[in-house]
Amino acid sequence: MPRAYFEDYEVGERRTTPGRTITEADIGAFAGLTGDWHPLHTDTTYAEESSYGQRIAHGMLVLSIGSALVTRLGQYEAMPQSFIAFYGMEEVKFLAPVFIGDTIHLETEISALEPKDEARGIVESQNFILNQDDDVVCTYITKILCGRQPS
């Protein structure tokens, strides 16, 4: 059932997305797009001598891809039809490296519902990006501003 309004969400509700494999092309494209050519991401020899022993994906690449995976649950699972704005992101933590070939997925839980006024509310979610071994690689909180059901 499509979610239209703030009232269509419940605290504690959980969703899990399909996975997506991080590729070498992803890292190259992200480095080119952002200008972040740090050798830990782009230089095999340098990365082999690091504590990781190999190249790792940019944290922001993992966050970008991981957070967008929620859209694979369906247009109105990611955001309600009454979506107004992305309200914010808080407490981003990168907990483990993601390597080329790792497959990540997102687990998200509605952690709070905050009515703003009669017309709008904030849906807050606690988010976990996990790899193929179910290791949490990134956590963060998101807030979206959406419409409330008309009286």
C-alpha positions in Angstrom: 0.0 0.0 0.0 1.5 3.4 -0.9 2.4 5.7 1.9 0.8 9.0 1.5 1.2 10.8 4.9 3.1 11.1 8.1 0.4 9.0 9.8 1.2 6.0 7.6 4.4 5.3 9.6 4.9 3.6 12.9 7.8 3.8 15.4 9.7 0.5 15.4 8.8 -0.4 11.8 11.7 -2.0 10.0 12.6 -2.5 6.4 15.5 -4.2 4.6 16.6 -3.4 1.1 18.1 -5.6 -1.6 21.9 -5.5 -1.9 24.2 -3.9 -4.3 27.8 -4.8 -5.0 30.4 -2.0 -4.9 32.6 -2.1 -8.1 35.9 -0.6 -9.1 33.9 1.5 -11.6 31.9 3.0 -8.7 35.1 4.1 -7.0 36.5 5.6 -10.2 33.3 7.4 -11.0 32.9 8.7 -7.5 36.6 9.9 -7.4 36.0 11.7 -10.8 32.7 13.2 -9.7 33.9 14.5 -6.4 37.6 15.1 -7.0 38.6 12.8 -4.1 41.5 10.8 -5.6 43.0 9.8 -2.2 45.3 6.9 -2.9 43.6 4.7 -0.3 40.7 4.5 -2.8 42.5 4.8 -6.2 46.1 3.6 -5.9 46.5 -0.2 -5.5 50.2 -0.1 -4.5 49.5 2.5 -1.8 46.5 0.8 -0.5 48.2 -2.6 -0.3 50.7 -1.0 2.1 47.9 0.4 4.3 46.4 -1.3 7.3 43.5 -2.4 5.0 45.9 -4.3 2.6 43.7 -3.2 -0.4 41.8 -0.3 -1.8 38.6 0.7 0.1 35.5 2.5 -1.1 35.1 6.2 -0.1 32.9 6.4 3.0 30.7 9.0 1.3 30.3 6.6 -1.7 29.1 3.9 0.7 26.8 6.3 2.4 25.4 7.6 -0.9 24.8 4.2 -2.4 23.6 2.6 0.8 21.1 5.4 1.6 19.7 5.3 -1.9 19.0 1.6 -1.7 15.7 2.4 0.2 14.3 3.5 -3.2 14.5 -0.1 -4.4 11.7 -0.9 -1.9 9.3 1.2 -4.0 8.7 4.8 -4.7 6.4 5.4 -1.7 8.3 3.2 0.7 11.4 5.5 0.5 9.3 8.7 0.9 5.6 9.3 1.3 3.6 10.9 -1.5 3.4 14.0 0.6 7.2 14.3 0.8 8.2 18.0 1.3 12.0 17.9 1.9 14.9 16.0 3.1 15.1 17.5 6.6 18.5 16.3 7.7 21.1 13.6 8.5 22.8 13.1 11.8 25.3 11.0 13.6 27.0 9.5 10.6 29.6 6.9 11.6 31.8 4.8 9.3 32.5 1.6 11.3 34.2 -0.7 8.9 35.8 -0.6 5.4 34.0 -1.6 2.3 36.1 -3.2 -0.4 35.7 -3.6 -4.1 33.4 -6.6 -4.5 31.6 -6.2 -1.2 27.8 -6.2 -1.4 26.0 -3.7 0.9 22.3 -3.4 1.9 20.4 -1.1 4.1 18.3 -1.9 7.2 16.2 1.0 8.4 13.9 1.5 11.4 11.5 4.3 12.1 12.8 5.7 15.4 10.6 8.8 15.9 7.6 10.6 14.6 7.5 14.3 15.3 4.5 16.4 14.4 5.6 19.9 13.4 2.1 21.5 13.0 -1.3 20.5 11.6 0.1 20.2 8.1 3.6 18.7 8.5 5.5 16.1 10.4 9.1 14.7 10.6 9.7 10.9 10.1 13.0 10.0 11.7 14.8 6.7 10.8 17.9 5.0 12.3 19.8 3.4 9.4 22.4 0.7 9.2 24.4 -0.2 6.1 25.7 -3.8 6.3 28.0 -5.8 4.1 27.5 -9.4 2.8 28.7 -10.8 6.2 26.1 -8.6 8.0 28.8 -6.5 9.5 27.6 -2.9 10.1 29.8 -0.6 8.0 27.9 2.7 8.5 25.2 4.1 10.7 23.2 7.3 10.5 19.9 9.0 11.3 17.7 10.6 8.6 14.8 12.9 8.9 12.2 13.7 6.2 9.6 16.4 6.3 6.2 15.3 4.9 2.6 16.2 4.9 0.0 15.1 7.5 -3.3 13.6 6.6 -5.9 16.3 6.1 -8.5 16.4 8.9 
